[in-house]
């Protein structure tokens, strides 16, 4: 998933729900819903690239 051309890391939980690094404590039913929740949470702030370890 991408938000404004920046990759949004999403992860599937064991129960089938999805979370993102932005909305980690708000599981949703799909990757698209995770992206929408992240956009809502950002409230216009830019999504910054997540550094690789």
C-alpha positions as CSV (number, residue, x, y, z in Angstrom):
1,X,0.0,0.0,0.0
2,X,1.2,3.5,-0.7
3,X,0.1,6.9,0.7
4,X,1.2,9.9,-1.4
5,X,3.8,7.7,-3.2
6,X,5.3,6.6,0.2
7,X,5.0,2.9,1.1
8,X,2.8,2.2,4.1
9,X,3.8,-0.9,5.9
10,X,0.7,-3.1,6.7
11,X,0.7,-6.4,8.6
12,X,-1.9,-9.1,8.8
13,X,-2.8,-10.3,12.3
14,X,-3.4,-13.9,13.3
15,X,-7.2,-13.2,13.4
16,X,-7.2,-12.0,9.8
17,X,-7.4,-8.3,10.6
18,X,-4.9,-5.7,9.3
19,X,-2.9,-3.0,11.0
20,X,-0.4,-0.4,9.8
21,X,2.5,1.4,11.4
22,X,0.3,4.5,11.6
23,X,-2.8,2.9,13.0
24,X,-1.2,0.0,14.9
25,X,-3.9,-0.2,17.6
26,X,-6.9,0.0,15.3
27,X,-7.2,-3.4,13.5
28,X,-9.4,-3.3,10.3
29,X,-10.7,-5.9,7.9
30,X,-8.5,-5.2,4.8
31,X,-5.2,-3.6,3.7
32,X,-7.2,-0.9,1.9
33,X,-9.1,-0.1,5.2
34,X,-5.7,0.0,7.0
35,X,-4.5,2.6,4.4
36,X,-7.7,4.6,4.8
37,X,-7.3,4.5,8.6
38,X,-3.7,5.7,8.3
39,X,-4.8,8.6,6.1
40,X,-7.4,9.6,8.6
41,X,-4.9,9.3,11.5
42,X,-2.3,11.4,9.6
43,X,-4.8,14.3,9.3
44,X,-2.8,15.8,6.4
45,X,0.6,15.2,7.8
46,X,3.1,13.6,5.4
47,X,3.8,9.9,5.8
48,X,7.6,9.5,6.2
49,X,9.5,6.6,4.8
50,X,10.2,3.9,7.4
51,X,13.9,3.1,7.7
52,X,14.9,-0.5,7.0
53,X,16.8,-2.3,9.7
